[in-house]
Amino acid sequence: MSLMANLYVGTSGLQTSQNALNTTAHNMANLDTEGYTRQQISQGTRAYQTLEKKNECISWKQIGTGVEYNNCKQVRDVFLDKAYRKESGRYAYYDISQKALEEIEDQFQEMNGTEFSESLNNLWTAVQELAKDPTSAVTQSALVTRANEFLTKAKSVYEGFVSYQDNLDSTVSDIVKNINDIGDQIKALNEEIVNIESGREEKANDLRDTRNFLLDKLGQYGKIDYSEDIFGNVSVLFEGSSFITTDHVNHIGIDVKLESSVGYATPYWEYAAVKEYDREGKEVVTSIEGAHLFDLTQTVSTATDTDIGKLKAVLLARGDHNATYHDITESSDFYKSNISQSVIMNVEAEFDQLIHNVMTAINKVMEDAESNPATMDNSLGRASDYTMFIVSNEEDALAYKIDDKHPAGSIKTGFTIKNAQVNPILLTDPTTFTYRTIEGNEDTATVTALKEAFTRSDYTLNPNVYTRNDIMSYYNSLISQVANTGDKLKSVAEAQEQTVSSISAAREQIVGVSSDEELEFMIQFQNAYNASSRYINVVSEMLEHLVSTLGS
């Protein structure tokens, strides 16, 4: 090959080394960039030039034409990527659930510096003091005061639960918006990547980094499955349904009317909802049955991957209504499938059942009492008019559906925390109920029955628990259940955090940029650049010498 042609060998070395230095510099510049993947260059030889072919020789006489910059590739492990996105979603699920339990514990432990259990103990103490001296105006007044304090504290705790449900509900719309935004961004990146890589000359590595980072974020919100086609498009399934296709993003909608009696946000697939047009030609969603994003009645299990994603955790923790004791007593199947897996609705229902049992038990004793004012004087009205607690709204009925046998509005509610109040008659004059019989004797039978109402083991927390409790131990069992569940969720969340951390570390060893390693490459490519430069100088000097010699 001529000396002039040898200049191309040196030129290819300069160009390839310069490109390699640029790639190394790009890696160093993105040393701390979140989501950046280390880029590696692939070099190869250019086509050889054949000078002579002889069949009797082992090989043809050939000469090299230089080095070629083949590719700039990303280094990633698809298995670690999939594992990271799944396990980070699982960690997000248990982290949300754990925080919900912590909020519940805070509501029980602190009410302006006073534990709720104190008001329950005070009510029990007032009953015991009344039993010592039933006809005393002091003990009678103390019982009414403690009953009012007990119900006020209960309302405060329950309102705290409802408020936290509202706070969780406000995050649902934000999460859905983020998911839709991520979907739109990935679709836009798909288009850019395909446009750049369609010529088979370039790799859109930085755009791929951004897309991978978005997939990492999407994996925290829910269970995802994804695949890349030969053109570079990534298609994504979110919770088993098509989310991102090659040319479309199926957005998630929010319903606050059709499914929830309290206006809680319910996510659904817009493409699967039933829609109609109103008189103004505006599209209106009339039903989201069959379009739900999740089946929240499905048992949560790691084995079936139903414990993945922040969105599902928020929806399960929040529930779809403010639960009452009816959610436990009306249908055990409904409780097991719809209530038990929601940490807040479960505690709401159990707590409301406690308050319902206390109010019902006290009222039953007072209504049947021989010393009830209406029993001693028929002109005073009904015996139920002189009980400790009354329902604020006599026409109150459940606004939400329990099951097909218990549709919305079909169940007349008894005492719940929200609809009960202390009898105004007794609040005005606590001595109206004298606890004295017609003969003028102390009504010991009534106060004894009141004490037995607190000590009788007639109550269970829920259909999944068979241990019977009295009123005082019921509350302790409820708190123990919350504490044990919270401790379990905390342990799972911590273990899951370690799993995510270990996978992230393993992935970082592959995709991360090492400054020491990149500096080594930089020295290597710089030396290769210098060698190519010297090679060109030598060829140039040889050409100059030949020209000078021949010219002379």
Helices and strands as residue ranges (DSSP letters): H 3-29, E 39-45, E 49-52, E 61-63, E 67-74, H 78-109, H 116-132, H 137-197, H 205-221, E 224-228, E 234-238, E 241-244, E 252-255, E 266-269, G 270-272, E 274-277, E 283-287, H 310-318, H 326-329, H 332-334, I 335-339, H 343-368, H 373-376, G 378-380, G 383-386, E 389-391, E 420-422, H 424-428, G 430-432, H 444-455, H 471-511, H 515-551
